[in-house]
Amino acid sequence: LLTHQRDFDYVDDDAFIEALTTGPGYLENKSGQRYYTLIIPSADVISVSAWKKIEDFAARGGKVLFWGRKPSCLVDKSFTSPQAIPDLPCCQYEPQVRWTARVKAILPKPEMQLISSTNDSIRYTRRVMPDGDLFFIFNEGSTSCNFIADFDKVGIVKEWDATDGTIHPLDATVANNHTRLH
């Protein structure tokens, strides 16, 4: 996901059950972040409580992708009485544990998209804040790079320098209802 500039958050079973609420087509955390696609990586079992939330999410229009080995059973308080997993026909299944066309098709469009080049060392994470969206952009490569990126929001762009805390306005343009930044 990171290589393809796709932001994500990992949520364990407890946080999935307790900290996420289900809305029409999304899961929402307590900070207001919304998730429109749930990826379930290779697993042997899923808890009954998590499965109920997965079913609710799918029934309300959320996208579910089993990526890798599909779980074989549900467990409740112990593993002594496993249950069969009911069929969820609206879910997608990708047995390959690598990026495929099926994986790309089910994911929402990225909030930030590189348009000048394909550079797999650029990563980002986005946070929705009360006064606007915040994008953290990282170059995990060993060399500096220049690139052009489109963001799915239109507005004023500022750069925060994490080394000294200064904030500076940046020149950005609007193209196809996206903010374009060089």
N, C-alpha and C positions, 0 to 999 in steps of 0.2 A: 504493500500500500504506500509506504513512504517513497519508494523508488518512482512511483507514478504520481507523486504529489497529491496523495489522498490523505487528508487529515482523519484521524480516528482517535478514539479513547478506548482503553481496555477497561472492562468492568467485570469484577468477580461476581460470583453467585449472590452473595449477601447484598452487595451494592445494587445489583440488578433488581433484586426483589424489593429492597427497602428504599433506595434512593431515586429510582426512576418511576415516573408516572407515565401512563399511556394516554396519548391524545389521538385525535383523528389522523392517522398515518405517521405518527412519530412517537418516540420516547423522549421524555424531557427530564433533565437532572435538576437538582435544587438551585443551580445557578442560572437556569433558563436555556442551557444548551439543548438543542433538539437534534435527534438522530432519526433519520428516515430509513436507514437500512441497518439491520442487525445481522452481523456475521457471527456464525457459530463455528469456531475452528474444530479440528479433529478432537473428538471426545468419545468416551465409552458410555457415559451416563449423563443425564440431566436431572436436576431435582424436580420433583412434582410442582413445587412452588414456582420455579423458574418457567417450567413448561406452561403453566396457566397464564403467566404474563406473556410468553411468546405467542400463545394462541390468541390472546386478547389483542396484542399488537398486530398480528397478521389479519385478524378479523376486522380491525379498524383501518386497514389499508396500508399498514407498514410492510416493508419488504424484508424477507428473511432469506438468508443464504447459508446453507450448510456447506462449508468449504473444507474439504478433506474427508476424513473418515466420519461418517454419520453416526451419531449415538445409537446404541442398540436398545436402551431401556431407560425407564424413569425410576428414580429411587426417592423414598420419602425420608424418614428419620434414620434408616439404616439400609444397608445393602442386602439384607436377608430376604426381602420380598420385592424383587424388581418387577416392574410392570412394563408391558409392551408400550412403545411410543405410538400414539395414534397418528394416522396419516394427516398431513397438513398439505393439501394439494396446491395451495397457492405459493408454497416455498420453492426456492430454487436449490439445486444441488450441483456442486462442482467437485468431483472427486480429485481432480488435479490440485496439488498444493502450490501451484504457481499461477501467475497472472494469465488469465485467458479471456477470450471475448465474452464469455458468459459472466465472468466476474465484473468486467468493465461495464457490461450492459445493465446490470442490476444496481450498480452504485449510482448515487446522485452525482451530478456534475461537480467537479471540484470548485471550491470557492475561489481558489487562485489557480490560474492555468498559465504555464509558460508557453509563450507563443513564438519566441525568437529562436529557440533551439530546444533540443531535448537534453536536459542536464539532470542526470539522476543523483547529483549530490545536493540539489536544492530541496529543502524540506520546509514545511510550514505547519503551524497550528493556529487555529482561529478561536477566539473567544468573543462571545457576545457580551458587551458591557452596556450599562444604562446610557452612556453618552456616545455609543458607537461601537463598531466592531474593531477588534484588536487582532492584528496578524503578527505572529512571530515568525520571521523568515530566517532560516539557517543555511549556511553553506557548509556542508559536512565534508567537502572535498579538501584536497591539500593545496589547491591553487585558487586564486581569486577568479571571479567570472563576472561577466556582464550579461544581463538577460532582460527581456521584456516580459512582463507579466500582466495578465488581465485579472481583475478582481470582480466578483459578482455584485459589488456595491458601488454606488456613485456617491461621491462626497469629497470632503476636504481630506487631503492626505498629509500626514505628519510623520516624521521619522524620530524615533526615540533612540538616543544613543545610550545603550546599556552601560557603557564604560564610565560616562560622566553624568548621566541623567538629564542631559539637555534634550529639548524637543525643538525640531526645526520643520518648517513647512517644506513640502516637496512639490515639484512641478509634476503634474499628472494630467492626462488628457482623458476624455470620455470617448469611447468607441463602442458602438453596438450595445449601449446601455451597461457598459462595464468601465471601471476605472483602469486605465492603462498606465503602467509605471515602468520607467526604464531604470 
